[in-house]
């Protein structure tokens, strides 16, 4: 289910996934297939980690990477969940063939 909340987002962020929703900044973004696929990849990650552990792992990885890089945006870009989603967001067939826990392949790259 896709929801629109225009005032929820900071800077260039336009979408996020909070199980079971995809939340977008603007109604027109519903047509952005790459963005929607990116967020669907996150929904799959969330479901396979039983939701709450996903958020805990996401925040922990972001905190560790923020300390390592001394840059919170670079840390965000290098979170394993984000790496997987960005690497595969342009492939509309990715989720059909995705193996469980594929984000682990992006953990130490």
N, C-alpha and C positions, 0 to 999 in steps of 0.2 A: 504494500500500500504506500502510495506517495502522498506526502503532505507538504504544504507550502507555508513557510514562516519567514517572511521577508526580513525581520529584524533580529534574527537569531545569529546571523553570521558575521564574522570579523574579517575585514580586508577582502582578500581574493577568494575566500572560501565560499563555495556555492552549494555544497551538498554534504550530507552526512547520513550514516546509517545507524539507527538505534533500533535494534530488533523489536518488532518486525517491520519497522518503517524506514522508508527513505525520505529524508527531509531536505527540501530544496529551497533556495532563496527566492526563486521566481518561477511562475507557472510555465513560462516558455522553456525552461530547462527540462521539462518532461520529455521534450523531443530530442534532447541530446543523448544519443545512443551510447556514446563513449562514457559519459558521466554516469548514466544509469547502470551500465555494465560494471563500472568501477565500484559503485555502491552495492550492486548485487554480489560482487566478489566479497565485499566486507560482510554482507549478510550471511554468506556461506561460511566464512571464517567464524563468525559469531555463533552460528548454530552448531558447528562441529566442536567448538570449545564450551558448549553449553552456556553461552551468553556471558554470564558474570565473569568467569575466568578470562574471557577475551578482553574485557575492559580492564581488568587488573593487569594482565600481561601487557596490554597496549600502553597503559600509563607507566608501568614499571620500565618497559623498554624505552619509552620516550624520556623518562627521567634519567636513565643511565646514559642514553645517547646525548642528552643535553649537557650532562657533565663532561662527557668525552669530547664533544665538539665545541662546547661553550657557545652554542647557537641553537636556540629552540626550533627554528624553522628547518635547519639542516637536520636536526634530530628527528623531526616529524617526517621529513622526506626519506629517512633511512630506517624507519620502523619496518620490520619484516612484513607486516600486514600491508603497509602502504607500498612497499617495493613490489610485492606480488600484484597488487591491484593496478598500479601504474604500468607495470611490465605487460599486463595482459588485458588492459581495458579496451584496446582497439580490436580485440579478437572476440567477436560475438559468440563463437563456439567454445570459448575457453571453459566455461563452467560445465559444459556437457562432458568434457573429457578430463576435468580436473581431478587429481588424486587427493584424498583426504590429507589434511595438514600440509599442503603444499607450501604454505607460508614459511615452514621451517627451512626450505631450500634457500630462502632469502635472509635468513637470520645472520649468517656470518659472511655475507658477500661484501 
